[in-house]
Amino acid sequence: MGITIDTSQLSPSDRAEAIRDVIWDRVVRVEIEHHPDQERISAVGTISDLGSLNLCSVRSNARTVRRTAALIRDDLEPSVFLGLQVSGSSMVIQGDREAVLRPGDLAVYDTTEPYTLVNENGIHQHYFRIPRRELALPASAISKVTAVRMGRDHPVADLASTYFARLADTQLRMDRQQVGAVGQPSVELLRAVIATYLGDARLAQEPLEATLQYRIMEYMRAHLAEHDLSAARIARTHHISVRHLYTILARSGITLGDWLRANRLEQCRKELAGPASRSLTIGAVAHRWGFTSATHFSRVFKEAYGLSPREWRRLTEQPTVDLGRAAEPPAANLGG
């Protein structure tokens, strides 16, 4: 679920590049200013994904980290970072504001705008990256709290500081199910910190309802292949009743069972037409996408596309067939 960073295992001449590569690949694209003496460059830490959160917990003697105007044009999903100072001090600079952080302090900054992190005595922080779509707050609200110190004199920030510190310390001992369970509550706690800091408690609740259907659909797509994906599980994950779940889906004309079946069928159709699945049986492909009965799968596949899975696979194996025309079956009804 995570990777470990330890530059002591590397040649000094390789350390700066290795740090850059792993941060760019797993966290965010930034320019990092290290100690001028290569022999003294050091970084120790972990990078993990906790549901929708990405955590980089690191101790390093790097001095400055910059996300420049050029780098913000990358393809990273718009996100915010929550920085938690563990020891020492640092400064966060974004826009026309700067915040000095001391142990226990929190600060938020936005990946879609340039920022600078200054660490004269090195870095010792937990950095949580959270997609803005998950945070579900207006851009105007986020802009009011970027590069603002949220200290332990604020009760909700104090609670969040303790929570996120404990999360960073214990996440490596969590199994996959436990990791999945803490992601959404963590996002909601950060939302509460921002909302109460701005003195607008409505911000903590209104975005949840406004984006609930979107978050449910994204969750369903992400877990489509899992056999235990059910109304009860989806509702429980989003802290709503099954009845409310059905009501939300019905607003877009979606019936849960039909939607799951149609989308799973479409994934099976694509996989059966690809060379990568030639070594798999039709039943194995069906099982991979959540179908427990090969007989049932064959029946609903033919109902949806007018061809049996075997006929579809045989047809797509023929090199002379124009798959964009003759072999393309009618699209299944996706239920909205």
CORNOR-V666743 format. One record per residue. N is the residue number from 1. BURIAL is b if it has 16 or more other ideal C-beta (glycine too) atoms within 10 Angstrom, else e. Layout:
N|BURIAL + N|BURIAL
//
This chain:
1|e + 2|b + 3|e + 4|e + 5|b + 6|e + 7|b + 8|e + 9|e + 10|b + 11|e + 12|e + 13|e + 14|e + 15|b + 16|b + 17|e + 18|b + 19|b + 20|e + 21|e + 22|b + 23|b + 24|e + 25|e + 26|b + 27|b + 28|b + 29|b + 30|b + 31|e + 32|b + 33|e + 34|b + 35|b + 36|e + 37|e + 38|e + 39|e + 40|e + 41|b + 42|b + 43|b + 44|e + 45|b + 46|b + 47|b + 48|b + 49|e + 50|b + 51|b + 52|b + 53|b + 54|b + 55|b + 56|b + 57|b + 58|b + 59|b + 60|b + 61|b + 62|b + 63|b + 64|b + 65|b + 66|b + 67|b + 68|e + 69|e + 70|e + 71|b + 72|b + 73|e + 74|e + 75|e + 76|b + 77|e + 78|e + 79|b + 80|b + 81|b + 82|b + 83|b + 84|b + 85|b + 86|b + 87|e + 88|b + 89|e + 90|b + 91|b + 92|b + 93|b + 94|b + 95|e + 96|e + 97|b + 98|e + 99|b + 100|e + 101|b + 102|e + 103|e + 104|b + 105|b + 106|b + 107|b + 108|b + 109|b + 110|b + 111|b + 112|b + 113|e + 114|b + 115|b + 116|b + 117|b + 118|b + 119|b + 120|e + 121|e + 122|b + 123|b + 124|b + 125|b + 126|b + 127|b + 128|b + 129|b + 130|b + 131|b + 132|b + 133|e + 134|b + 135|b + 136|b + 137|b + 138|e + 139|e + 140|e + 141|b + 142|b + 143|e + 144|e + 145|b + 146|b + 147|b + 148|b + 149|b + 150|b + 151|b + 152|b + 153|e + 154|b + 155|e + 156|b + 157|b + 158|b + 159|e + 160|b + 161|b + 162|e + 163|b + 164|b + 165|b + 166|e + 167|b + 168|b + 169|e + 170|e + 171|b + 172|e + 173|e + 174|b + 175|e + 176|e + 177|e + 178|e + 179|b + 180|e + 181|e + 182|b + 183|b + 184|b + 185|e + 186|b + 187|b + 188|b + 189|b + 190|b + 191|b + 192|b + 193|b + 194|b + 195|b + 196|b + 197|b + 198|b + 199|e + 200|e + 201|e + 202|e + 203|b + 204|b + 205|e + 206|e + 207|b + 208|b + 209|e + 210|e + 211|b + 212|b + 213|b + 214|e + 215|b + 216|b + 217|b + 218|e + 219|b + 220|b + 221|e + 222|e + 223|e + 224|b + 225|e + 226|e + 227|e + 228|e + 229|b + 230|e + 231|b + 232|e + 233|e + 234|b + 235|b + 236|e + 237|b + 238|b + 239|e + 240|b + 241|e + 242|e + 243|e + 244|e + 245|b + 246|e + 247|e + 248|b + 249|b + 250|e + 251|e + 252|e + 253|e + 254|b + 255|e + 256|b + 257|e + 258|e + 259|b + 260|b + 261|b + 262|b + 263|b + 264|b + 265|b + 266|b + 267|e + 268|b + 269|b + 270|e + 271|b + 272|b + 273|b + 274|e + 275|e + 276|e + 277|b + 278|e + 279|e + 280|e + 281|e + 282|b + 283|e + 284|e + 285|b + 286|b + 287|b + 288|e + 289|b + 290|b + 291|b + 292|e + 293|e + 294|b + 295|e + 296|e + 297|b + 298|b + 299|e + 300|b + 301|b + 302|b + 303|e + 304|b + 305|b + 306|e + 307|b + 308|e + 309|b + 310|e + 311|e + 312|b + 313|b + 314|e + 315|b + 316|b + 317|e + 318|e + 319|e + 320|e + 321|e + 322|e + 323|e + 324|e + 325|e + 326|e + 327|e + 328|e + 329|b + 330|e + 331|e + 332|b + 333|e + 334|e + 335|b + 336|e
//
